[in-house]
């Protein structure tokens, strides 16, 4: 089968069946890209996640673009990016067309309220799994905790956290080790 069509279909399926954004997509992306199609291995996937998180833009689009580029350069990136973005675009378009008819409906409001905890769980699970694969231990677990607290409690820009992490990683890898 055509790799462009296959990668488009794979990321379209991931995009259409995932609530909660890019982080909730991680388990599906990993299942499809690493386990099923074997387009990247687990270590590469972890690296791609780290890169996609640190780049500006939508996480899911970033990771899809990187995987597509790895597969077939620019055309592969276009196929995977379109596959990821198109479901959200179509869903938002449909909601925009019909939402005014349902915005005051108690059932619709209750459905959205019920989805929130599930979305939190969908984001929390891959976060913990990433922590395990990143080999967090009692000596390094403080890094993501302090980073989250700095952002949440003190309003520190995530950009400064990323820069500090990059500098710290460089110093650790090149100077200390």
C-alpha positions as CSV (number, residue, x, y, z in Angstrom):
1,X,0.0,0.0,0.0
2,X,1.1,3.6,-0.6
3,X,3.0,4.9,2.4
4,X,1.5,8.4,2.0
5,X,-2.0,7.0,2.1
6,X,-1.2,4.6,4.9
7,X,0.4,7.3,7.1
8,X,-2.5,9.7,6.3
9,X,-5.1,7.1,7.3
10,X,-3.1,6.2,10.4
11,X,-2.9,9.8,11.7
12,X,-6.5,10.6,10.6
13,X,-7.7,7.6,12.7
14,X,-5.6,8.8,15.6
15,X,-6.9,12.4,15.2
16,X,-10.6,11.4,15.0
17,X,-10.7,9.0,17.9
18,X,-8.7,11.1,20.4
19,X,-10.2,13.5,22.9
20,X,-7.9,15.7,25.0
21,X,-5.4,16.9,22.5
22,X,-1.9,15.9,21.7
23,X,-0.9,14.3,25.0
24,X,-3.9,12.1,25.0
25,X,-2.8,11.0,21.5
26,X,0.5,9.7,22.7
27,X,-0.6,6.1,23.5
28,X,-2.4,5.8,20.2
29,X,0.5,7.3,18.2
30,X,2.9,4.9,20.0
31,X,0.7,1.9,19.3
32,X,0.3,2.7,15.6
33,X,3.7,4.1,14.8
34,X,6.0,2.1,17.1
35,X,4.2,-1.2,17.7
36,X,2.0,-1.8,14.6
37,X,3.8,-0.1,11.7
38,X,7.3,0.0,13.2
39,X,8.0,3.4,11.6
40,X,10.1,4.4,14.6
41,X,11.4,2.6,17.7
42,X,10.6,3.4,21.3
43,X,13.7,5.4,21.9
44,X,13.2,7.5,18.8
45,X,9.5,8.0,19.8
46,X,10.7,9.4,23.2
47,X,13.1,11.8,21.4
48,X,10.3,12.9,19.0
49,X,8.0,13.6,21.9
50,X,10.6,15.7,23.6
51,X,11.3,17.6,20.3
52,X,7.6,18.1,19.6
53,X,7.0,19.4,23.1
54,X,9.7,22.0,22.8
55,X,8.7,23.3,19.3
56,X,6.1,26.0,19.0
57,X,2.8,24.9,17.7
58,X,0.3,22.1,18.3
59,X,2.0,19.0,19.9
60,X,0.0,16.5,17.8
61,X,0.8,18.3,14.6
62,X,4.5,18.6,15.5
63,X,4.9,14.9,16.2
64,X,2.9,13.9,13.1
65,X,5.1,16.2,11.0
66,X,8.3,14.8,12.4
67,X,7.2,11.2,11.9
68,X,6.0,11.9,8.4
69,X,9.3,13.7,7.6
70,X,11.2,10.7,8.9
71,X,9.2,8.4,6.7
72,X,9.2,10.3,3.3
73,X,10.6,13.8,3.8
74,X,8.3,16.7,2.8
75,X,5.5,14.7,1.2
76,X,5.4,12.3,4.2
77,X,5.2,15.3,6.5
78,X,2.3,16.7,4.6
79,X,0.5,13.4,4.6
80,X,0.8,12.8,8.4
81,X,0.1,16.5,9.2
82,X,-3.0,16.6,7.1
83,X,-4.1,13.3,8.6
84,X,-3.8,14.7,12.1
85,X,-5.3,18.1,11.5
86,X,-8.2,17.2,9.2
87,X,-10.4,15.4,11.8
88,X,-10.2,18.3,14.3
89,X,-10.9,20.8,11.6
90,X,-14.0,18.9,10.4
91,X,-15.3,18.3,13.9
92,X,-14.8,22.0,14.9
93,X,-16.5,23.0,11.6
94,X,-19.5,20.8,12.4
95,X,-19.7,22.1,16.0
96,X,-19.5,25.7,14.8
97,X,-22.3,25.0,12.3
98,X,-24.7,23.4,14.8
99,X,-23.6,24.4,18.3
100,X,-25.9,27.4,18.6
101,X,-28.8,25.0,18.5
102,X,-27.5,23.0,21.5
103,X,-25.6,25.5,23.6
104,X,-28.4,25.8,26.2
105,X,-29.3,22.1,26.2
106,X,-28.7,20.6,29.7
107,X,-27.9,17.2,28.3
108,X,-25.1,18.6,26.0
109,X,-23.7,20.6,29.0
110,X,-23.8,17.4,31.1
111,X,-22.0,15.4,28.4
112,X,-19.2,18.0,28.2
113,X,-18.9,18.1,32.0
114,X,-18.6,14.3,32.1
115,X,-15.9,14.2,29.4
116,X,-13.6,16.5,31.5
117,X,-12.4,13.9,34.0
118,X,-11.8,11.3,31.2
119,X,-9.7,13.8,29.3
120,X,-7.6,14.5,32.4
121,X,-7.0,10.7,32.8
122,X,-6.1,10.5,29.1
123,X,-3.5,13.1,29.6
124,X,-2.2,11.8,32.9
125,X,-1.5,8.2,31.8
126,X,0.9,9.1,29.0
127,X,2.6,11.7,31.2
128,X,3.4,9.0,33.8
129,X,4.5,6.5,31.1
130,X,6.8,9.2,29.6
131,X,8.3,9.7,33.1
132,X,9.0,6.0,33.4
133,X,10.7,5.8,30.0
134,X,12.7,9.0,30.7
135,X,14.1,7.0,33.6
136,X,13.0,9.4,36.3
137,X,14.1,8.3,39.7
138,X,14.4,9.7,43.2
139,X,17.3,11.9,42.0
140,X,15.6,13.4,39.0
141,X,11.8,13.4,39.8
142,X,12.2,16.9,41.2
143,X,12.8,18.3,37.8
144,X,9.3,17.9,36.3
145,X,7.7,18.7,39.7
146,X,9.6,21.9,40.1
147,X,9.0,22.9,36.5
148,X,5.3,22.4,36.8
149,X,5.2,24.3,40.1
150,X,7.2,27.2,38.6
151,X,4.8,27.4,35.7
152,X,1.6,26.9,37.7
153,X,2.3,28.9,40.9
154,X,4.7,31.5,39.8
155,X,3.7,32.0,36.2
156,X,7.2,31.3,34.9
157,X,7.1,31.1,31.1
158,X,7.5,27.5,29.8
159,X,10.1,28.9,27.4
160,X,12.4,29.7,30.4
161,X,11.9,26.2,31.7
162,X,12.8,24.7,28.4
163,X,15.9,26.9,28.1
164,X,17.0,26.0,31.7
165,X,16.4,22.3,31.0
166,X,18.5,22.5,27.8
167,X,21.3,24.3,29.5
168,X,21.2,21.9,32.5
169,X,21.1,18.9,30.2
170,X,24.1,20.2,28.3
171,X,26.1,20.9,31.5
172,X,25.2,17.5,32.9
173,X,26.0,15.6,29.7
174,X,29.2,17.5,28.7
175,X,30.7,18.8,31.9
176,X,29.6,16.8,34.9
177,X,29.4,13.3,33.3
